[in-house]
Structures are given as C-alpha cells and as structure tokens.
C-alpha cells in the first residue's frame, strides 16, 4: 500500500488593512506555502463590513460608515488546508476602519451689519487631533472685504462691505481631517450681511406760529427701514413740538413766542434690521405770529351798565389788527360790530333770564414779505340780567289761625331767595324761610290787628355782576273776637218779659250779631238779630 503524507501549509504575504470609511478594500488573493492549499476564514467583528466566516479569498468591499469616536477593528483568521485533512497554520489579518471626523459647531451662521467685524469662527470636531480648515465657497455680488481663499482654524474676524440695498450672504466650507487622514463631510457656515441704510435728504418746512406743520415721512435706500428722530437743543421761545419719536413725524402746532423766526432742528436716524445709518437733520422754521393784547381783561357787567374802552395792541411791530363782534340777540347796545385797534364803550342791556356774552375776536397779521396771521384772540363782555323779583301772597289779610302762602318769582334764572319774618306783638307762627314758595300758619293772640312783614333778599347766581335785590310784603292778621253778655242767663214765666241783654266784644269795633235756637212751643223771641238782645 501507498501512504501519502501531505505537508502542513502556512500562509504567505498577508498584511493588515487600515482604511477610512468608504474606502474600497481589495485584499490580494491568499497564498500558501506550499501552494495549492484551500482556505477558510472567520471574522471576529462583522461591523468591518464582511460576514462572520467564509471560504476562499476575501471579496473586495467598501469600508462601512464609522461615525463613532473609535476605530472599528475585526480579526480575520485564515486557515490553509492541503488535501482533505491537513489543516495548516492559521494566520490573521487585522482590519481597522478609522472613524470619520465630524464638524460639531452648534451655530453655523452669523448675522451682522456691514462695517461691523464678525466674531472669529472656531471650528470644532468630535475627534481630537483632527486638522480643521475652512475654504471660501460663495458670496453675494454686493459683498467685499472678505477672504476668498482657505485657511486653517479659525475663520478670522471679517469686516464685510455690502453695497446693495438687501441682505447678502457669504458662505464658507468647514472641514476636518483626522490623524488618519479621514475627511469629514463638508459643512457650510453662513455670514448674513445686512446693509446700512442711507437716509434720503429729508428736507424741511417753514410754518407760521400756531399753524399745524405738514406730517413728515422719511425714506431710505433699504426697504423696511425704520426712523427715529430727536429734537436737538430746541431754542427758547418754541412750544408745542414733540421732542422725539419714530416713524412719520406727525403734525405739530408749534408756537413761536418771540418776534423772530426760530429753527427747530431734528436729528433723523435710519435703522434697518438693527443696522443704524448716519443721521441727517430735518429743519422746521417757525415764523412768529403776532398776538393781540387787550388793554383790559374779560368783563362781566350788570344790565344797564357801561363798558370801558378797550385798546388793542400787538407785540410785533407794524402788525395790522382787526376785530369782529359776535353778539347774541338778547344783548342790546352794541352798535359797532367791527373795528381795528379800539373796541368802543357800550351801554348794554339784557332783558333775558340768564347771562349773555358778547365775544370780540381780534387777529393780528405781520406786514412785509412773510405774512403770518396771528392766532385769533378773544375779549368777552358778559351782561347779567337785573335781578328783579316779585313777592305775592294768596291773601294779604288773614284771620288768626289762617296760613300765609307766599310765592316769589323773577325774570332772572338761578336766583336764590332768603326771607326774614318780623311779627308784631301777639303774632306767632312767623319764621325765616328759604326758597321761592313757603306757607306759614299765623296766630293773633291779641285784641287788635297784627302784622307780619316778610323781607325777601334775592341773591344773584354765580357769574352775575348784578347786586342782590330786596322786596317787602306785609301780611295783616285779625284777632279772634269773643262776645260778653251784660247779664247772666234768665229764667222766666210764660208771658213775662225778659231783660234786655247788651252784647260787647274784646275787640274794639267788632260787629256783633246773634242767632236764637227756640224749642218747640216757645214764641215771642225773634230767631236772629243785632246787638242788643231785646
């Protein structure tokens, strides 16, 4: 028989593999010593991109993604076999997949104004020791002042210029190369550069004192620009203006209290997207408007009184003055309704129930090339009606115990009335009273006629210049008369004559009459009569 002794094969030419993710891995065909062996292999880590075991040569493959911070390592153990039974000496290929570096910047943009330096951009990576770099990618056509090459970390501070009226962007590509020369995916960093707005010439305006200005709207070369404005050291003598604001400058009624034109200068600043442009001045020239000065103040007089002469002057030299009067129908005596520098004296009457006011409106205007009418000024004369009053009683002569009913009236509205009562001896029930109507029960305990004298004081309403008015109303109160008989009661026999009975009274001059009540069967006495009873 024949015995065949196969040799123990060994691997030849194996080398370890170390690559970056995505690289193509193409191991050479396995070789053995002696040649002619077949091969089997096992893999300790399938994350390197191949299966756990196989036969024959390794088929080329692409290195898998490795986004971790560590390498992926697999041990591929190859066993050569000659014939069917003699396994050779194992050998190992170490397969290493390096990690891919990652750009880890959380913020990938800046927004800034042209002319303002950007913040340097420090590029960061998840892998220590990586080489970090940047390169220019693209920029808007209106941008200048930025680097267009490349460089290592960081991106330096950049001062952009933007000559267009809209936001422009510049983009740079960030990259990292690991110590194993694995390249990161590119990341874009963006600079948003806003233009600085340029204010269009705002101009100005000229107004007369006391006349509203025209609202002022401002414009700039950048759409969406906002505007703020502030008055710069307003001159003394100007009032009524707005010190500061934003947007459109609204109408203002500015008063110039001096005799000369004054300029109100506003500094207007444009701002767009947080970028402020250079301020410009907006000037409002306020010409003086002459004012009218009345020699006396407003007056209130009583109907029938005379007013004083009023002279009209102006603080502005050579100003012309004119006035017109507005007189309500209830005032009589204003016989001149217009004039220039004097309002004459008038004797005025008011026959209505309330105060009436005549208004004299005067205006001064400047002379010369710039004519500014002044603000109209008014002088008023209020005429109060006379406080005439009437006091009446339902009955001015009363019997004791009756009520005096008093009414007070006037042609003037708003009067208040206070009444004092003065009673003669023996009269009770009279008292002071307020108001336009009152009633009092009066009693005369004497034996002669008594009186109550009511004195009414009418007080003018507020604003009236007329004096208080007084009226007097007397009321007479007759006493209650009693009857006295000259003899006491009599008892008679039928057919006898009675004594004459004389009747007297406690009130002198009282007239006395009597009535008799006769029972049935009694005759010879009249039913009624006058003093005496006989």
C-alpha positions in Angstrom: 0.0 0.0 0.0 1.0 3.6 -0.5 0.9 6.3 2.3 0.7 9.9 1.1 2.0 12.5 3.6 0.7 16.0 2.9 2.7 19.0 4.1 1.3 21.5 6.7 0.6 24.6 4.8 1.4 28.1 6.0 0.0 31.5 4.9 2.2 33.8 2.9 2.0 37.6 2.1 -0.8 38.6 4.5 -0.9 42.3 5.5 -3.1 44.2 7.9 -5.7 46.6 6.5 -6.4 50.1 7.9 -8.7 52.4 6.0 -11.2 55.3 6.3 -14.9 54.7 6.0 -16.0 54.5 2.4 -12.6 53.3 1.1 -12.6 50.3 -1.2 -10.9 47.2 0.5 -9.4 44.7 -2.1 -7.3 42.1 -0.3 -4.9 40.2 -2.5 -5.5 36.6 -3.2 -4.4 34.3 -0.4 -1.1 32.4 -0.9 0.2 29.4 0.9 3.5 27.6 1.4 3.4 25.1 -0.2 1.0 26.3 -2.9 -2.2 24.6 -3.6 -4.0 25.0 -0.3 -7.6 25.8 0.1 -8.7 28.5 2.5 -11.3 29.1 5.2 -11.6 32.2 7.3 -13.5 33.6 10.3 -14.2 37.2 11.2 -14.4 38.4 14.8 -16.4 41.6 14.1 -18.9 41.8 11.3 -19.1 45.6 11.7 -16.0 45.8 9.5 -18.3 45.1 6.6 -17.9 41.3 5.9 -19.6 38.2 7.2 -18.6 36.1 10.2 -16.9 33.3 8.1 -16.3 32.2 4.6 -14.1 30.1 2.2 -11.7 31.1 -0.4 -10.4 34.6 -0.9 -11.9 37.7 0.6 -14.2 39.5 -1.9 -13.4 43.3 -2.2 -15.8 45.6 -0.2 -16.3 49.2 0.8 -15.4 50.2 4.3 -18.6 50.9 6.3 -19.6 54.2 7.9 -17.9 54.8 11.2 -19.4 58.0 12.9 -18.1 57.0 16.3 -15.1 58.4 18.0 -13.2 55.0 17.9 -11.9 52.6 15.2 -13.9 49.5 14.3 -11.5 46.5 14.4 -12.1 43.0 13.1 -9.7 40.0 13.2 -9.9 37.8 10.1 -8.3 34.4 10.8 -7.4 32.4 7.7 -6.7 28.6 7.8 -5.0 27.0 4.8 -5.7 23.3 4.1 -3.9 21.0 1.7 -5.9 17.9 0.7 -8.9 17.0 2.8 -7.4 16.6 6.2 -4.3 18.6 6.8 -5.2 22.0 8.2 -2.3 24.4 8.1 -1.1 27.1 10.4 -3.7 29.9 11.0 -2.7 33.5 10.2 -4.6 36.7 10.9 -5.4 40.0 9.1 -6.3 42.9 11.4 -8.9 45.1 9.6 -9.2 48.6 11.1 -12.0 51.1 10.0 -11.0 54.5 11.2 -13.7 56.9 12.5 -14.8 59.8 10.3 -14.3 63.2 11.9 -17.5 65.3 12.4 -17.8 69.1 12.5 -19.6 69.8 15.8 -20.2 73.6 15.6 -23.7 74.1 17.0 -24.1 77.5 15.4 -23.5 77.7 11.7 -24.3 81.3 10.9 -23.8 84.9 12.0 -26.0 87.9 11.1 -24.2 91.3 11.2 -24.2 94.8 9.8 -21.8 95.8 7.1 -18.8 97.6 8.5 -19.0 95.6 11.8 -16.4 93.0 12.4 -17.7 89.4 12.7 -16.8 87.1 15.5 -14.0 84.6 14.7 -15.4 81.2 14.0 -13.6 78.5 16.0 -14.1 75.1 14.2 -14.7 72.1 16.4 -14.6 68.4 15.8 -15.5 65.2 17.7 -12.0 63.7 17.1 -9.1 65.1 19.0 -6.1 65.9 16.9 -8.0 66.5 13.7 -6.8 69.2 11.3 -9.6 71.8 11.0 -9.8 74.1 8.0 -12.1 76.4 6.0 -12.4 77.4 2.4 -14.4 80.2 0.7 -17.5 78.9 -1.1 -19.6 81.7 -2.4 -20.7 85.3 -1.7 -23.4 87.7 -2.8 -22.4 90.2 -5.6 -22.7 93.2 -3.3 -20.2 91.9 -0.7 -16.5 92.8 -0.4 -13.8 92.8 2.2 -13.9 89.0 2.9 -11.2 86.3 2.3 -11.8 84.2 -0.8 -9.1 81.5 -0.2 -8.8 79.0 2.5 -7.1 78.5 5.8 -6.8 76.6 9.0 -9.0 77.0 12.1 -10.4 79.6 12.9 -12.1 81.7 10.3 -10.8 85.1 11.2 -12.8 88.1 12.0 -14.2 89.7 8.8 -15.4 93.2 8.2 -17.8 93.0 5.2 -19.0 95.8 3.0 -22.4 95.5 1.3 -23.1 97.9 -1.5 -26.6 96.6 -2.2 -29.9 97.5 -0.5 -30.7 94.0 0.6 -29.1 91.4 2.8 -26.2 89.5 1.2 -24.7 86.2 2.3 -21.2 84.7 2.2 -20.6 81.0 2.7 -17.5 79.1 3.8 -17.0 75.3 3.9 -15.8 73.8 7.1 -13.8 70.5 7.1 -11.9 68.3 9.4 -9.1 65.7 8.6 -8.4 63.1 11.3 -4.9 61.9 12.3 -5.5 59.0 9.9 -6.3 61.4 7.1 -10.0 60.6 7.1 -12.1 63.5 5.8 -15.2 64.9 7.4 -18.3 65.7 5.4 -18.2 69.4 4.4 -20.3 71.8 6.5 -21.4 75.2 5.3 -21.0 78.3 7.6 -23.0 81.4 6.5 -22.5 85.1 7.2 -25.7 87.2 6.7 -24.6 90.8 6.0 -27.3 93.5 6.3 -26.7 96.8 4.5 -26.6 100.1 6.5 -29.5 102.3 5.3 -28.8 105.7 3.8 -31.4 108.3 4.6 -32.7 110.3 1.6 -32.4 114.0 2.1 -35.4 114.8 4.5 -35.5 118.5 3.6 -37.6 120.7 6.0 -40.5 123.1 6.1 -41.4 126.6 7.1 -44.6 127.4 9.1 -46.3 130.2 10.9 -46.5 130.1 14.6 -49.7 128.4 15.7 -50.3 126.8 12.3 -50.0 122.9 12.1 -47.0 121.5 10.3 -47.3 119.1 7.5 -46.6 115.5 8.6 -43.1 114.4 7.5 -42.4 110.9 6.2 -38.8 109.7 5.7 -37.3 107.3 3.2 -34.0 105.4 2.8 -32.4 103.1 0.2 -33.1 100.0 2.2 -36.6 98.6 2.2 -38.2 98.3 5.6 -36.1 101.0 7.2 -37.4 102.5 10.5 -36.7 106.0 11.5 -36.2 107.7 14.9 -36.0 111.5 15.4 -35.0 113.7 18.2 -35.1 117.5 18.6 -31.6 118.9 19.0 -31.5 121.7 21.7 -34.8 123.4 20.9 -34.5 127.2 21.1 -36.2 129.1 23.9 -39.5 130.6 22.7 -40.8 127.5 20.9 -43.6 125.4 22.5 -46.0 122.8 21.2 -43.5 120.5 19.5 -42.8 116.8 20.0 -39.3 116.2 21.5 -38.7 112.7 19.9 -40.5 109.9 18.2 -40.2 107.2 15.5 -41.7 106.6 12.0 -43.6 109.5 10.5 -43.3 112.9 12.2 -46.9 113.9 12.8 -48.4 117.3 12.5 -47.5 119.7 15.3 -48.9 123.1 16.2 -45.7 125.0 17.2 -45.9 128.4 18.9 -43.1 131.0 18.5 -43.5 133.5 21.3 -40.6 135.6 20.1 -40.6 138.3 17.4 -38.1 136.5 15.1 -38.1 133.2 13.1 -36.7 130.2 15.1 -35.4 126.9 13.7 -36.3 123.6 15.3 -33.7 121.0 14.2 -34.4 117.3 14.4 -31.8 114.6 14.0 -33.3 111.7 12.0 -31.6 108.3 12.1 -32.4 105.3 9.8 -32.3 101.8 11.1 -32.9 98.5 9.2 -32.6 95.1 10.7 -30.6 96.5 13.6 -28.2 98.4 11.4 -28.2 102.2 12.0 -27.2 104.6 9.3 -25.8 108.1 9.5 -28.3 110.7 10.9 -29.4 113.8 8.9 -31.1 116.9 10.0 -34.7 117.9 9.4 -35.3 121.6 10.0 -38.7 123.3 10.8 -38.5 127.1 10.6 -41.2 128.7 12.7 -42.0 132.3 11.8 -43.5 134.4 14.5 -47.3 135.0 14.5 -48.3 138.3 16.1 -50.6 138.2 19.1 -53.2 140.7 20.1 -53.1 142.2 23.6 -56.3 143.7 25.1 -55.9 146.7 27.4 -58.4 145.2 29.9 -59.4 141.6 30.7 -62.8 140.0 30.1 -65.6 141.7 31.9 -69.0 141.0 33.4 -71.4 143.8 33.9 -75.0 144.3 35.1 -77.7 145.1 32.6 -77.8 148.8 32.0 -74.1 149.4 32.9 -71.5 150.9 30.6 -68.4 149.0 29.4 -64.9 150.5 29.3 -63.0 151.4 26.1 -60.6 148.6 25.1 -57.3 149.3 23.2 -55.8 146.5 21.0 -52.1 146.3 20.5 -49.5 143.7 19.3 -46.1 142.6 20.5 -45.0 142.5 16.8 -44.0 145.8 15.3 -46.1 147.2 12.4 -48.7 144.4 12.8 -52.2 145.1 11.5 -55.2 144.4 13.8 -58.8 143.8 13.0 -61.7 142.6 15.2 -65.3 141.4 14.7 -68.1 141.1 17.3 -70.5 138.3 17.8 -73.5 139.5 19.8 -76.4 137.2 20.9 -79.9 138.5 20.3 -80.7 139.2 23.9 -78.0 141.9 24.3 -78.8 145.4 23.1 -76.5 148.4 22.8 -73.6 147.0 20.7 -73.8 149.5 17.8 -70.4 148.7 16.2 -69.6 145.2 15.1 -66.1 145.5 13.7 -63.0 147.7 14.0 -59.2 147.8 14.3 -57.3 149.0 17.4 -60.2 150.0 19.7 -63.4 148.5 21.0 -65.5 151.4 22.0 -67.5 151.7 25.2 -71.1 150.5 25.1 -74.1 150.7 27.4 -75.6 147.2 27.3 -78.9 145.7 28.4 -80.0 142.2 28.9 -83.7 141.5 29.4 -83.5 137.7 29.3 -83.4 135.4 32.3 -79.7 134.5 32.1 -76.2 135.8 31.5 -75.4 136.6 27.8 -71.9 137.1 26.4 -70.7 139.3 23.5 -67.5 138.0 22.0 -65.0 140.2 20.3 -62.5 138.2 18.1 -59.3 140.0 17.1 -56.5 138.9 14.7 -53.1 140.5 14.1 -51.1 139.9 10.9 -47.5 140.6 10.1 -46.6 143.0 7.3 -44.0 142.6 4.6 -42.9 139.7 2.5 -43.7 136.9 5.0 -47.3 137.3 6.1 -48.3 135.2 9.1 -51.7 135.7 10.6 -51.7 135.5 14.3 -53.8 133.2 16.4 -57.2 134.7 17.0 -57.7 136.2 20.4 -61.0 136.9 22.1 -62.3 139.5 24.5 -65.7 138.9 26.2 -68.2 141.1 27.8 -70.9 139.2 29.8 -74.1 141.0 30.6 -76.1 139.8 33.6 -79.8 140.5 33.8 -81.2 142.7 36.6 -82.4 140.6 39.5 -85.9 142.0 39.7 -88.2 140.0 42.0 -92.0 139.8 42.7 -93.4 138.7 46.1 -97.1 137.8 46.3 -99.5 136.2 48.8 -102.7 134.3 48.1 -104.3 136.6 50.8 -102.5 139.5 52.4 -105.2 139.9 55.2 -105.8 136.8 57.3 -107.8 135.8 60.2 -105.9 134.4 63.2 -105.1 130.7 62.5 -105.1 131.0 58.7 -102.0 130.3 56.6 -100.0 132.8 54.7 -99.0 131.3 51.3 -96.0 133.3 49.8 -94.7 133.0 46.2 -91.5 134.7 44.9 -90.7 135.0 41.2 -88.1 136.7 39.0 -87.2 137.3 35.3 -83.7 136.1 36.1 -83.0 132.4 36.3 -80.9 130.9 39.1 -81.6 133.3 41.9 -81.7 132.1 45.5 -84.1 133.5 48.0 -83.8 134.1 51.7 -86.9 135.5 53.6 -86.9 137.1 57.1 -90.1 137.5 59.0 -90.8 140.3 61.5 -94.1 139.9 63.5 -95.9 142.5 65.7 -96.7 141.8 69.4 -99.1 138.9 69.8 -98.4 137.3 66.5 -97.0 133.8 66.4 -96.1 131.3 63.6 -93.9 133.6 61.5 -90.4 132.4 60.8 -87.5 133.0 58.4 -87.6 130.8 55.2 -85.6 129.9 52.1 -86.9 129.1 48.6 -89.4 130.5 46.2 -92.5 129.3 47.9 -93.5 128.7 51.6 -96.6 128.6 53.8 -96.9 129.6 57.5 -99.9 129.4 59.9 -100.2 132.8 61.7 -102.0 133.3 65.0 -103.0 136.6 66.6 -103.5 136.2 70.4 -104.1 139.9 71.0 -107.3 142.0 70.7 -106.1 144.2 67.9 -105.0 143.7 64.3 -101.4 142.5 64.0 -98.8 142.3 61.1 -96.0 140.1 59.8 -93.5 141.8 57.5 -91.7 139.5 55.1 -88.5 140.8 53.7 -87.1 138.8 50.7 -83.4 139.1 49.6 -82.7 137.6 46.1 -79.1 136.6 45.6 -77.7 136.7 42.1 -76.4 133.4 40.6 -72.6 132.7 40.2 -71.1 134.8 37.4 -73.6 137.7 37.7 -72.3 141.1 38.5 -75.7 142.5 39.5 -76.4 143.3 43.2 -78.8 141.5 45.4 -82.5 142.7 45.2 -84.8 143.1 48.2 -88.7 143.1 48.3 -91.1 143.6 51.3 -94.6 142.0 51.7 -96.7 142.9 54.8 -99.5 140.5 55.9 -102.2 141.6 58.4 -103.7 139.1 60.9 -107.0 139.9 62.5 -107.6 138.8 66.2 -110.4 136.3 67.1 -113.3 138.3 68.6 -115.2 137.0 71.7 -118.7 138.0 73.0 -119.6 139.0 76.5 -123.2 139.2 77.8 -124.3 142.0 80.1 -126.4 139.7 82.3 -126.3 136.1 83.1 -128.8 133.6 81.8 -132.5 134.3 82.7 -135.4 132.0 83.8 -138.9 133.4 83.1 -142.5 132.5 83.4 -144.5 132.2 80.3 -145.8 135.6 79.3 -143.2 137.5 81.3 -140.8 140.0 79.6 -137.1 139.2 79.5 -134.4 141.8 80.4 -132.5 143.5 77.7 -129.1 141.8 77.1 -126.4 144.1 75.8 -123.6 142.3 73.9 -119.9 143.5 73.9 -116.6 142.2 72.5 -113.0 142.1 73.4 -112.1 143.6 70.0 -112.9 147.2 69.6 -115.2 148.0 66.7 -116.3 144.4 66.3 -119.8 144.0 64.8 -122.0 141.6 66.8 -124.9 139.5 65.6 -126.8 136.7 67.2 -129.0 133.7 66.4 -131.5 132.1 68.7 -132.5 128.4 68.9 -136.1 128.2 70.1 -137.5 124.9 71.3 -141.0 123.9 70.1 -143.7 125.7 72.0 -141.7 128.8 72.8 -142.6 132.1 71.0 -142.2 135.8 71.4 -138.4 136.0 70.5 -137.0 136.6 67.0 -134.7 133.9 65.6 -131.8 136.4 65.0 -130.7 140.0 65.3 -128.0 142.5 66.2 -126.9 143.9 69.5 -128.8 144.0 71.9 -131.0 141.0 72.5 -134.4 142.5 73.5 
